[in-house]
Amino acid sequence: MNVDRSTFDDVMVPNYNPAKMVPVRGEGSRVWDQDGAEYIDFAGGIAVNALGHCHPELVKALNEQGSKLWHLSNVFTNEPAMRLASKLTSATFADRVYFANSGAEANEAALKLARRWALDEHGEQKNQIIAFNRGFHGRTFFTVTVGGQAAYSDGFGPKPGAVEHCDYNDLAAFEAMISDKTCAVMMEPLQGEGGIIPPDADFVRGVRELCDKHNALLIFDEVQSGVGRTGHLYAYMGLGVTPDILTTAKSLGGGFPVGAMLTTTDIAQHLKPGTHGSTYGGNPLACAIAERVLDIVNTPEVLEGVLNKEALFREHLEQINAKYKVFSEVRGKGMLLGCALNDDYEGRAKEFMAAATEENLMCLVAGANVIRFAPSLVIPDEDIKEGLARFERAVAKIANA
Ligand SMILES: *Cc1c(COP(=O)(O)O)cnc(C)c1O
């Protein structure tokens, strides 16, 4: 059966608007489309393909587990899930792991756990959830309501209640909002979808202190920032602030769907048997692949490499900006970088992304104003240089138009 991009418009629900080309094959940070054209991948499947496409070690893990055991449900446990949970807990603050299949599901579990913890420990008046404007936590109805973009949560009827938003990096506004009724605070320790916005160190410390003061749980959504993305295994490690609950997905599976919620034994005990669950969560196939991702990423070579690659990106992006004056700022950390457009190009990030695709470079946007790069953590330096040469041609086309 032959399919092409026009098939998409015939058979898919129109909630996405994918690029004109259809990728068919990937290797490392290169991708080929139906016509055999080759692309450099700075999109990384939206911060998912932490080790690029078809990394030999991940292909091996997939094939080995794929010929052994794929799925059981949680009526039975399995070795890969127990190994992965052991490695995640020994590498982080956490003692306990709940597995899910996506970021939204991991966050859904975190929010339900926080509400249940508050109910058990403090009573039903402690139910407020505070999150931040421009935050993103997924598309289930609870998580999209907690996310700080009304445009994504409006238009679906009544929302889950007791969810309030405040400006990121505004500690005074946060202090005015939090109280003993606050059950949890959910935040990204580096806002991704909202525009690659790093937190001020004082802000994160202040949020932690105020959560402690009011007995509220601090949930870090590390779905995008986690698994080596910032040069630390998790971004919280670079901030020196430890959450009570952490969620991780995207890069965790290196392209295979998997998510996890990490927490302490004290908090975890509130999810007693039967209170929450997932048919697929923690399946042996996903966990075997994630275990291999974690083994490879959580090494000094890869984590230090991320920071060296960030420096290479920044150096070239500065050079591009010196020539064409299109960015107000290059921000972010590690392999999660955003080029914020200046006033002259305001709102035109999508045009830059389309122009980059024309030059055989895959990249992303984060809102209307920011071009986002979230490539493989092990992208070869030559691919970074070649990709940025292509990006420069795209920038030149727009700036000289
Ligand atoms: C992508 C993302 C999510 C949602 O993850 P899905 O796997 O799409 O459900 C949640 N939080 C953050 C910070 C994200 O970047």
The ligand as an SDF file (V2000), in Angstrom:
LIG
                    3D

 15 15  0  0  0  0  0  0  0  0999 V2000
    6.1320   16.5850   26.6780 C   0  0  0  0  0  0  0  0  0  0  0  0
    5.8400   16.9820   28.0740 C   0  0  0  0  0  0  0  0  0  0  0  0
    4.7990   16.4030   28.8000 C   0  0  0  0  0  0  0  0  0  0  0  0
    3.8260   15.4260   28.1760 C   0  0  0  0  0  0  0  0  0  0  0  0
    4.4220   14.2540   27.7960 O   0  0  0  0  0  0  0  0  0  0  0  0
    3.6080   13.2090   26.8320 P   0  0  0  0  0  0  0  0  0  0  0  0
    4.5220   12.0490   26.7380 O   0  0  0  0  0  0  0  0  0  0  0  0
    3.3750   13.9330   25.5580 O   0  0  0  0  0  0  0  0  0  0  0  0
    2.3370   12.9160   27.5220 O   0  0  0  0  0  0  0  0  0  0  0  0
    4.6600   16.7400   30.1290 C   0  0  0  0  0  0  0  0  0  0  0  0
    5.4770   17.6240   30.7090 N   0  0  0  0  0  0  0  0  0  0  0  0
    6.4840   18.2190   30.0520 C   0  0  0  0  0  0  0  0  0  0  0  0
    7.3880   19.1720   30.7700 C   0  0  0  0  0  0  0  0  0  0  0  0
    6.6890   17.9400   28.7100 C   0  0  0  0  0  0  0  0  0  0  0  0
    7.6720   18.5540   28.0340 O   0  0  0  0  0  0  0  0  0  0  0  0
  1  2  1  0
  2  3  1  0
  2 14  2  0
  3  4  1  0
  3 10  2  0
  4  5  1  0
  5  6  1  0
  6  7  2  0
  6  8  1  0
  6  9  1  0
 10 11  1  0
 11 12  2  0
 12 13  1  0
 12 14  1  0
 14 15  1  0
M  END
$$$$
